[in-house]
């Protein structure tokens, strides 16, 4: 299709119909799988995805490869970042420690959501014959989009990172086995704090991180700004730092964010990707992580902050409730409202998501000025996620799922 004809189709068809047409054509080209497939190899697995992307789905693919290798599997990696025209935020994964570049055989774990999952199968067509296919899918709403349902014909298993996502997927999974295999999130490595984040000693730092690529409305940074301003006004002994990543803001999103912080001397807004050490230093310097998300499929930055012993103020809805409880989390009550987002991923969504109560979030921020309370909640959070998301617990879930496909370790136990 020429660029002229593509522009004509875009002009003629609304996003929902364009997406449906595209997925119908892909579905015809991708062969369906047999659900009773078996695999004779032992201890090999291949992970494919956006391995050089700083997005959550890229992070999940990298961590999957690293932790399967740590469990003793021989792991191959297939990077699809460039093929998807996604930004190459990170260097290639370094082979070693059980990880190799390229296809290692065994089940293929593909970290891309429908409808992109099937598009990737087309690209990997020569590699997918006669092997088990695992779709690692993440979704943030209580109901999956209608155009996901035909993708269930192209997987032997589905992995989901959270109970919330699994519940949404189970409605369409039918006979396809569905396993909860959470992301195993480590504390970020701590490097050097960037100059723009340096503050006077004694300054209370509230941190919000989000990516435009993950959805501006869903991540709701404007809610975080509103809660901070209600809590602290123009006080100079507190600082809100907003780390905004991603490379594809929808029209007007960046301008709305910049307008919301305009004139606020106690708010720092930084756009752009950070290397892992700089990101870790920023997370380590923060006193509080604030996430007034409308929905999460997992919530990787929340777990990272908890790993570092930070209290997390977050919306009491969706996947973060897998690891945040009233005992260790600063949960913000919310109201459910209809999804309203111009992005194609949510086009035609009839689901609801959360609208965090700003006053309640501001109250948590004011309470957490107490360093003793911050330390107590932070330490309880650190212990909780360290136990919940240990290599042993990850290994139990992953090996059970892979074992059902005939992929078993030659030796048991983690390294």
C-alpha positions as CSV (number, residue, x, y, z in Angstrom):
1,X,0.0,0.0,0.0
2,X,1.4,3.4,-1.0
3,X,1.6,6.3,1.4
4,X,-1.1,8.1,-0.6
5,X,-3.5,5.1,-0.3
6,X,-2.7,4.8,3.4
7,X,-3.6,8.5,3.9
8,X,-6.8,7.9,2.0
9,X,-7.8,4.9,4.2
10,X,-7.0,7.0,7.4
11,X,-9.2,9.8,6.1
12,X,-12.0,7.5,5.1
13,X,-12.2,5.2,8.1
14,X,-12.4,6.0,11.8
15,X,-9.7,4.5,14.1
16,X,-11.9,1.7,15.4
17,X,-12.7,0.5,11.8
18,X,-9.1,0.9,10.7
19,X,-7.9,-1.2,13.5
20,X,-10.5,-3.9,12.9
21,X,-9.7,-4.1,9.2
22,X,-5.9,-4.3,9.8
23,X,-6.4,-7.1,12.4
24,X,-8.7,-9.0,10.1
25,X,-6.1,-9.0,7.3
26,X,-3.3,-10.1,9.8
27,X,-5.5,-12.9,11.2
28,X,-5.9,-14.4,7.7
29,X,-2.1,-14.5,7.3
30,X,-1.1,-15.9,10.7
31,X,-1.8,-19.7,11.1
32,X,-3.8,-20.9,14.1
33,X,-2.0,-23.1,16.6
34,X,-3.0,-26.4,18.0
35,X,-3.7,-26.3,21.7
36,X,-2.3,-29.8,22.3
37,X,1.2,-29.0,21.1
38,X,4.2,-30.6,22.9
39,X,7.9,-29.8,22.7
40,X,10.6,-32.3,23.0
41,X,13.4,-29.9,24.0
42,X,14.4,-29.5,27.7
43,X,15.4,-26.3,29.4
44,X,15.4,-23.9,26.4
45,X,13.2,-20.9,25.9
46,X,13.2,-17.8,23.7
47,X,12.0,-14.3,24.7
48,X,11.0,-11.8,22.0
49,X,9.9,-8.2,22.5
50,X,10.9,-4.6,22.6
51,X,14.1,-5.4,24.5
52,X,15.7,-1.9,23.9
53,X,12.6,0.1,24.8
54,X,12.2,1.9,28.2
55,X,8.5,1.1,28.2
56,X,6.9,-1.2,30.7
57,X,6.4,-3.9,28.1
58,X,10.1,-3.6,27.2
59,X,11.1,-3.8,30.8
60,X,8.9,-6.9,31.2
61,X,10.6,-8.7,28.3
62,X,14.1,-8.0,29.6
63,X,13.3,-9.1,33.1
64,X,11.7,-12.3,31.8
65,X,14.9,-13.2,30.0
66,X,17.1,-12.3,32.9
67,X,15.1,-14.2,35.5
68,X,14.5,-17.3,33.4
69,X,18.3,-17.5,32.9
70,X,18.8,-17.1,36.6
71,X,16.5,-20.1,37.1
72,X,18.7,-22.2,34.9
73,X,17.0,-22.0,31.5
74,X,19.0,-21.4,28.3
75,X,17.4,-18.2,27.1
76,X,17.5,-16.8,23.6
77,X,16.5,-13.2,22.9
78,X,14.9,-11.6,19.8
79,X,14.8,-7.9,19.8
80,X,11.9,-6.3,17.9
81,X,12.4,-2.7,18.9
82,X,13.7,-1.4,15.6
83,X,11.2,-3.4,13.6
84,X,8.4,-1.6,15.5
85,X,10.0,1.8,14.9
86,X,10.2,2.2,18.7
87,X,12.9,4.4,20.2
88,X,16.1,2.5,21.0
89,X,16.3,3.9,24.6
90,X,18.7,1.2,25.9
91,X,21.7,-0.7,24.6
92,X,21.4,-4.3,23.5
93,X,21.2,-7.0,26.1
94,X,24.6,-8.4,26.8
95,X,24.9,-12.2,26.2
96,X,26.1,-14.3,29.0
97,X,24.9,-15.9,32.2
98,X,22.6,-18.2,30.3
99,X,21.4,-15.6,27.8
100,X,22.3,-15.6,24.1
101,X,21.4,-13.3,21.3
102,X,19.0,-15.0,18.8
103,X,16.7,-17.9,18.9
104,X,17.5,-20.6,21.4
105,X,14.6,-22.8,20.5
106,X,12.0,-24.0,22.9
107,X,8.8,-22.1,23.6
108,X,8.6,-18.6,22.3
109,X,7.5,-16.0,24.8
110,X,6.3,-12.9,22.9
111,X,6.0,-9.8,25.0
112,X,3.6,-7.8,22.8
113,X,-0.1,-7.3,23.3
114,X,-2.7,-8.1,20.7
115,X,-3.1,-6.8,18.0
116,X,0.7,-6.3,17.8
117,X,1.3,-9.9,18.9
118,X,0.0,-11.3,15.6
119,X,1.8,-8.8,13.6
120,X,5.0,-10.0,15.3
121,X,4.1,-13.6,14.4
122,X,4.1,-12.6,10.8
123,X,7.6,-11.2,11.1
124,X,8.7,-14.3,12.9
125,X,6.8,-16.6,10.7
126,X,9.7,-18.9,9.9
127,X,10.4,-19.3,13.6
128,X,7.0,-20.2,14.9
129,X,6.2,-23.5,13.2
130,X,5.9,-26.5,15.4
131,X,6.8,-24.8,18.7
132,X,4.7,-23.6,21.7
133,X,3.8,-19.9,21.6
134,X,3.3,-17.9,24.7
135,X,1.7,-14.5,24.7
136,X,2.7,-12.3,27.6
137,X,-0.1,-9.8,27.6
138,X,-0.7,-6.9,29.8
139,X,-3.9,-4.8,29.9
140,X,-5.1,-2.0,32.2
141,X,-8.9,-2.2,32.1
142,X,-11.3,-4.7,33.5
143,X,-12.4,-5.7,29.9
144,X,-10.2,-6.5,27.0
145,X,-10.8,-4.8,23.6
146,X,-12.9,-6.7,21.1
147,X,-10.1,-6.9,18.6
148,X,-8.0,-9.0,21.1
149,X,-10.3,-11.9,21.0
150,X,-9.2,-13.5,17.7
151,X,-5.6,-13.5,18.9
152,X,-6.5,-16.3,21.4
153,X,-6.4,-18.7,18.4
154,X,-2.6,-18.0,18.0
155,X,-1.3,-18.9,21.5
156,X,-0.7,-22.1,23.4
157,X,-0.5,-20.2,26.7
158,X,-1.1,-16.7,28.0
159,X,0.9,-15.2,30.7
160,X,-0.4,-12.2,32.6
161,X,1.6,-10.1,35.2
162,X,-1.3,-9.6,37.7
163,X,-4.6,-10.9,38.9
164,X,-6.4,-7.9,37.5
165,X,-5.1,-8.5,34.0
166,X,-5.7,-12.2,34.2
167,X,-9.3,-11.6,35.2
168,X,-9.8,-9.3,32.2
169,X,-8.1,-11.9,29.8
170,X,-10.0,-14.9,31.2
171,X,-13.2,-13.6,29.7
172,X,-11.9,-14.4,26.2
173,X,-9.3,-17.1,26.8
174,X,-11.6,-20.0,26.4
175,X,-9.6,-23.2,26.4
176,X,-6.2,-21.4,26.3
177,X,-4.3,-22.0,29.6
178,X,-3.8,-18.7,31.4
179,X,-1.0,-18.3,34.0
180,X,-0.2,-15.4,36.3
181,X,3.6,-14.9,36.0
182,X,4.3,-11.5,37.6
183,X,7.2,-9.2,36.6
184,X,10.1,-9.8,38.9
185,X,11.1,-6.2,39.6
186,X,14.5,-5.5,41.2
187,X,15.5,-2.3,43.0
188,X,17.0,0.0,40.3
189,X,20.7,0.5,40.3
190,X,21.7,3.8,41.7
191,X,24.0,6.1,39.8
192,X,24.5,9.8,39.9
193,X,21.7,12.3,40.5
194,X,21.2,14.7,37.6
195,X,21.8,18.4,38.3
196,X,18.2,19.3,37.6
197,X,17.1,17.0,40.4
198,X,19.5,18.4,43.1
199,X,17.7,20.2,45.9
200,X,18.7,21.9,49.1
201,X,19.2,19.5,52.1
202,X,15.9,18.9,53.9
203,X,13.7,19.3,50.9
204,X,10.9,16.8,50.8
205,X,10.9,15.2,47.3
206,X,7.7,13.8,45.8
207,X,8.3,11.9,42.5
208,X,6.0,11.1,39.7
209,X,7.2,9.1,36.7
210,X,5.2,8.3,33.5
211,X,5.6,7.7,29.8
212,X,3.5,9.3,27.1
213,X,3.7,6.0,25.3
214,X,1.9,4.3,28.1
215,X,-1.0,6.8,28.0
216,X,-1.2,10.4,29.3
217,X,-4.8,10.1,30.5
218,X,-4.2,6.7,32.1
219,X,-1.1,7.7,34.0
220,X,-2.8,11.0,35.0
221,X,0.1,13.3,35.8
222,X,-2.3,16.2,36.0
223,X,-3.9,14.5,39.0
224,X,-0.6,14.2,40.7
225,X,0.1,17.9,40.1
226,X,-3.3,18.9,41.5
227,X,-2.8,16.7,44.7
228,X,0.7,18.2,45.3
229,X,-0.6,21.8,44.9
230,X,-3.5,21.1,47.3
231,X,-1.1,19.6,49.8
232,X,1.7,22.1,49.7
233,X,0.8,25.2,47.6
234,X,3.9,27.2,46.9
235,X,6.0,26.0,49.8
236,X,9.7,25.9,48.9
237,X,10.7,23.2,51.3
238,X,8.9,20.6,49.2
239,X,9.5,19.7,45.5
240,X,7.4,17.7,43.0
241,X,9.6,16.1,40.3
242,X,7.9,14.9,37.2
243,X,9.9,12.6,35.0
244,X,8.1,12.3,31.7
245,X,9.3,9.8,29.2
246,X,8.0,8.3,25.9
247,X,8.2,9.6,22.4
248,X,4.7,9.9,21.1
249,X,2.5,12.4,23.0
250,X,-0.9,12.8,21.5
251,X,-1.6,16.3,20.2
252,X,-1.9,18.8,23.1
253,X,-0.7,16.4,25.9
254,X,2.7,17.9,26.4
255,X,1.2,21.4,26.3
256,X,-1.4,20.5,28.9
257,X,1.3,19.2,31.2
258,X,3.5,22.2,30.8
259,X,0.6,24.6,31.4
260,X,-0.2,22.7,34.6
261,X,3.2,23.4,36.1
262,X,3.7,26.8,34.7
263,X,4.7,29.3,37.3
264,X,5.2,26.7,40.1
265,X,8.7,27.2,41.5
266,X,8.4,24.0,43.5
267,X,7.7,21.7,40.6
268,X,10.4,20.4,38.2
269,X,9.4,18.8,34.9
270,X,11.9,16.7,33.0
271,X,11.2,15.3,29.6
272,X,13.3,12.5,28.1
273,X,14.7,9.0,28.8
274,X,17.2,8.5,31.6
275,X,19.9,5.9,31.7
276,X,19.3,3.2,34.3
277,X,21.7,4.6,36.9
278,X,20.3,8.1,36.6
279,X,16.8,6.8,36.9
280,X,17.8,4.8,40.0
281,X,19.4,7.8,41.6
282,X,16.3,9.9,41.1
283,X,14.1,7.1,42.6
284,X,16.5,6.8,45.5
285,X,16.5,10.5,46.2
286,X,12.7,10.7,46.3
287,X,11.0,10.6,49.7
288,X,7.6,9.6,48.2
289,X,6.4,8.1,44.9
290,X,3.1,9.5,43.8
291,X,0.9,7.6,41.2
292,X,-2.6,8.7,40.7
293,X,-3.1,6.4,37.8
294,X,-6.5,5.7,36.3
295,X,-5.5,2.0,35.7
296,X,-2.4,-0.2,35.9
297,X,-1.7,-3.5,34.3
298,X,1.1,-4.0,36.8
299,X,2.9,-0.9,38.1
300,X,6.6,-1.4,37.7
301,X,7.7,2.0,39.1
302,X,5.6,1.5,42.2
303,X,7.4,-1.8,43.0
304,X,10.8,-0.3,42.2
305,X,10.1,2.5,44.8
306,X,8.9,0.0,47.3
307,X,12.1,-2.1,46.7
308,X,14.0,1.0,47.7
309,X,12.0,1.4,50.9
310,X,9.9,4.4,49.7
311,X,6.3,5.0,50.6
312,X,4.0,4.9,47.6
313,X,0.9,7.0,47.4
314,X,-1.3,5.4,44.7
315,X,-4.8,5.0,43.4
316,X,-6.6,2.1,45.1
317,X,-7.6,0.4,41.9
318,X,-6.3,-2.2,39.4
319,X,-3.2,-4.3,39.4
320,X,-1.2,-2.4,42.1
321,X,-3.7,-4.0,44.6
322,X,-1.8,-7.2,44.0
323,X,1.1,-5.8,46.0
324,X,-0.3,-2.8,47.9
325,X,-2.4,-3.3,50.9
326,X,-3.9,-1.0,53.5
327,X,-1.2,-2.1,55.9
328,X,1.8,-1.1,53.8
329,X,0.4,1.2,51.1
330,X,-0.9,4.7,51.0
331,X,-3.9,3.9,49.0
332,X,-6.0,6.7,47.6
333,X,-9.8,6.1,47.3
334,X,-11.3,6.7,43.9
335,X,-14.4,6.8,41.8
336,X,-14.9,4.8,38.7
337,X,-15.6,6.9,35.6
338,X,-16.0,6.0,31.9
339,X,-12.8,5.6,30.0
340,X,-12.1,8.7,27.9
341,X,-8.9,8.6,25.9
342,X,-8.2,9.5,22.3
343,X,-5.5,6.8,21.8
344,X,-6.3,4.0,19.4
345,X,-5.7,1.4,22.1
346,X,-8.8,2.6,24.0
347,X,-10.9,3.5,21.0
348,X,-14.4,2.3,21.5
349,X,-13.7,1.2,25.1
350,X,-16.9,0.7,27.1
351,X,-15.0,0.0,30.4
352,X,-14.4,2.2,33.4
353,X,-11.3,3.3,35.2
354,X,-10.4,5.2,38.3
355,X,-10.5,8.9,39.2
356,X,-8.4,9.3,42.3
357,X,-9.8,11.7,45.0
358,X,-7.4,14.6,45.0
359,X,-8.1,15.7,48.6
360,X,-7.4,12.2,49.9
361,X,-4.1,12.1,48.0
362,X,-3.1,15.5,49.4
363,X,-3.9,14.3,52.9
364,X,-1.5,11.3,52.4
365,X,1.2,13.7,51.2
366,X,0.8,15.9,54.2
367,X,0.9,13.0,56.6
368,X,4.1,11.7,55.0
369,X,6.0,14.8,56.0
370,X,6.6,12.8,59.2
371,X,10.0,11.1,58.6
372,X,9.1,8.4,61.1
373,X,6.0,7.5,59.2
374,X,7.8,7.5,55.9
375,X,10.5,5.2,57.3
376,X,8.0,2.8,58.8
377,X,5.8,2.5,55.7
378,X,8.9,2.3,53.4
379,X,10.5,-0.5,55.3
380,X,7.3,-2.5,55.5
381,X,6.8,-2.0,51.8
382,X,10.4,-3.1,51.1
383,X,10.0,-6.3,53.1
384,X,6.6,-7.0,51.5
385,X,7.6,-6.9,47.9
386,X,10.9,-8.6,48.5
387,X,8.9,-11.6,49.7
388,X,6.1,-11.4,47.2
389,X,8.3,-11.0,44.2
390,X,11.3,-13.2,45.0
391,X,13.1,-15.3,42.4
392,X,11.7,-18.4,44.2
393,X,8.1,-17.3,43.8
394,X,8.7,-16.2,40.2
395,X,10.4,-19.5,39.5
396,X,7.5,-21.5,40.8
397,X,5.0,-19.7,38.5
398,X,7.2,-19.7,35.4
399,X,8.4,-23.3,35.7
400,X,4.9,-24.5,36.3
401,X,3.7,-22.8,33.1
402,X,6.6,-23.9,31.0
403,X,6.5,-27.4,32.4
404,X,2.9,-27.7,31.1
405,X,4.4,-27.2,27.6
406,X,7.0,-29.9,28.2
407,X,9.8,-27.4,28.8
408,X,11.5,-28.5,32.0
409,X,14.8,-27.8,33.6
410,X,17.6,-30.3,33.5
411,X,18.4,-29.2,37.0
412,X,16.0,-27.6,39.5
413,X,16.4,-24.6,41.6
414,X,17.7,-21.1,41.1
415,X,21.4,-20.1,40.7
